[in-house]
Amino acid sequence: MDATTKRQLEFEALKIRLAVIEGTYHAKCGHPGGALSIADMLSYLYFREMNIRPNDPKWEDRDRFVLSKGHAAPALYGVLAARGFISEDLIPTLRHTGSILQGHPDMKGIPGVDMSTGSLGQGISAAAGIALGAKLSGKDFRTYAILGDGELEEGQVWEAAMFAGHKKLDNLCVIVDNNNLQIDGCLEEVNSPLPIPEKFAAFNFHVIEIDAHDFDQIEKALNEARTVKGKPTAIIQKSVKGRGVSYMENQVSWHGKAPNAEEYEIAKKELLTALAAYKEG
Amino acid sequence: MAEVKTIATRDSYGSELVALGAEDERIIVMDADLSAATKTAGFRKAFPDRFINAGIAEANMMGVAAGLSTTGKIVFASSFAMFASGRAFEQVRNSIGYPHLNVKIGATHAGISVGEDGATHQCCEDIALMRSIPGMTILNPADDTETRKAIRAAVALSGPVYLRFGRLAVPVLFDDSYKFEIGKGVTLKEGTDVTIVATGLMVGEALTAAELLKNEGVSARVINMATIKPLDRDILINAARETGAIVTAEEHSILGGLGGAVAELLSETVPTPVMRVGVEDRFGQSGPAKELLKLYGLCAENIVAKAKAAIALKK
């Protein structure tokens, strides 16, 4: 990846992170930790990988995206705003009465949302159904789904994985955000779904392991996924929960709470300072 | 009297899907390893490329059906009522109901007429569950003719539909001239003393009950309520006003099904005695279907008794 592209992706990822902070601060609730950990992947998907038209969000040949870990909605809304699907002015209305920005993604109300999600384990099934629909219709669009690692504790994930492997859905790319933390603690303390790569491999997925915050690795993995035939791909991305906001990184307490006014200012300053550096460059 | 032809509504479902499959490329049928019992096996054989077996994984099946529908497919997701509405309730609510996707749920083996398999498979709660999901249409056809028409009406409607079918062969009540419309009850017999509102296999019993009542000098109206949701308010309010007593009859729990829906409506509009014939808040058991229907009071004789009780409550 050339330096200019990488700078742009880093810039957009910072905007997504800023939207996560703006949204959850104004909502006084929400899930910043697991939203920040997928910001880089969303930046790459929406600015490099996916074939999409922000001015025609229902275009039938578009690539599809399903946020199976629906609670990371603030990051999805951030990238939809950055990419022009929705107005950036909407971000502070997250979770407010009457706003289209529901606490979890709502395909009926939000342009660019391909599936309503939020109840864990269900998004991957829908993604498999969309991928199967493409095959049945002879269309070559691809479907991407991001799952949480705690979400893997849901049995439906493995029903879907079995199905996707069995149906050889090579147009489906599942990304597992492996930040190792869920609401009640770290995975190993709660109910470990580890080892993750071996499980997906056993369900006939092509498995790729990457660093979630390294755009070169993200690019290489998604390029590789497109070449795999006869199998869906699972990209297991090792991520840092809260990535990009110093005091939130690797802190389970930031799974599901909003920053207060003081914390908001700190986070905003960190992200705006980083953004300013890109603007100057 | 000539021998009455009987056909299980699950058989009608299976054969109508084959007919629809030939007419419309968008039709996809899913099943959860029960295609021989749900009768989707005919479609599986005729259109193998458009038959998707999810295996014994109903939760995933509903999610896949939701995803497929977003690509323009009209998906019939089939399983037993117990698993389609019960096991997969939350998937139906969140992945199909909330986004109001165009998925048709073909639920066979509803009610206790499942018979010998017993309580674990005798779903008497599905209407209550599905009725609580905003925007869900619920169709519970009475015979072969109505089943075929209901399936076609479901295809013509954009949005989620729960279709409820039975295992037991039931009399064919209607000929091709029968008019079916989603959301409309059909008055099968006029009457002035009491109205029997029946659905599914209880429609035949309701007609028999009306004959028995006639012999005792009671004039009973019979309404076939194949659409449980949206409920036909007008036909019910008129029946309450004109006959002053209502009996509901369904092969479902008396809690939350047709009886519940009718009682809710009338208590808020035309307060009227409503007696409910159905499974009385208990589990089923193993046995031949016809024996169980009698044992659980899902029969003409019980409708007659409840009709008299309703009339006695009139002011």
Chai-1 contact restraints between the chains, C-beta under 6 A:
chainA,res_idxA,chainB,res_idxB,connection_type,confidence,min_distance_angstrom,max_distance_angstrom,comment,restraint_id
A,M107,B,P99,contact,1.0,0.0,6.0,A-B,restraint_1
A,K108,B,P99,contact,1.0,0.0,6.0,A-B,restraint_2
A,S116,B,Y98,contact,1.0,0.0,6.0,A-B,restraint_3
A,S116,B,P99,contact,1.0,0.0,6.0,A-B,restraint_4
A,S119,B,N94,contact,1.0,0.0,6.0,A-B,restraint_5
A,Q122,B,G63,contact,1.0,0.0,6.0,A-B,restraint_6
A,Q122,B,Q91,contact,1.0,0.0,6.0,A-B,restraint_7
A,Q122,B,S95,contact,1.0,0.0,6.0,A-B,restraint_8
A,S125,B,N60,contact,1.0,0.0,6.0,A-B,restraint_9
A,S125,B,G63,contact,1.0,0.0,6.0,A-B,restraint_10
A,S125,B,V64,contact,1.0,0.0,6.0,A-B,restraint_11
A,A126,B,G63,contact,1.0,0.0,6.0,A-B,restraint_12
A,A126,B,A66,contact,1.0,0.0,6.0,A-B,restraint_13
A,A126,B,G67,contact,1.0,0.0,6.0,A-B,restraint_14
A,A126,B,S95,contact,1.0,0.0,6.0,A-B,restraint_15
A,A128,B,V64,contact,1.0,0.0,6.0,A-B,restraint_16
A,G129,B,V64,contact,1.0,0.0,6.0,A-B,restraint_17
A,G129,B,G67,contact,1.0,0.0,6.0,A-B,restraint_18
A,G129,B,L68,contact,1.0,0.0,6.0,A-B,restraint_19
A,I130,B,G67,contact,1.0,0.0,6.0,A-B,restraint_20
A,I130,B,T70,contact,1.0,0.0,6.0,A-B,restraint_21
A,I130,B,T71,contact,1.0,0.0,6.0,A-B,restraint_22
A,G133,B,L68,contact,1.0,0.0,6.0,A-B,restraint_23
A,G133,B,T71,contact,1.0,0.0,6.0,A-B,restraint_24
A,G133,B,K73,contact,1.0,0.0,6.0,A-B,restraint_25
A,Q156,B,A59,contact,1.0,0.0,6.0,A-B,restraint_26
A,Q156,B,N60,contact,1.0,0.0,6.0,A-B,restraint_27
A,E159,B,A57,contact,1.0,0.0,6.0,A-B,restraint_28
A,E159,B,N60,contact,1.0,0.0,6.0,A-B,restraint_29
A,A160,B,N60,contact,1.0,0.0,6.0,A-B,restraint_30
A,F163,B,N60,contact,1.0,0.0,6.0,A-B,restraint_31
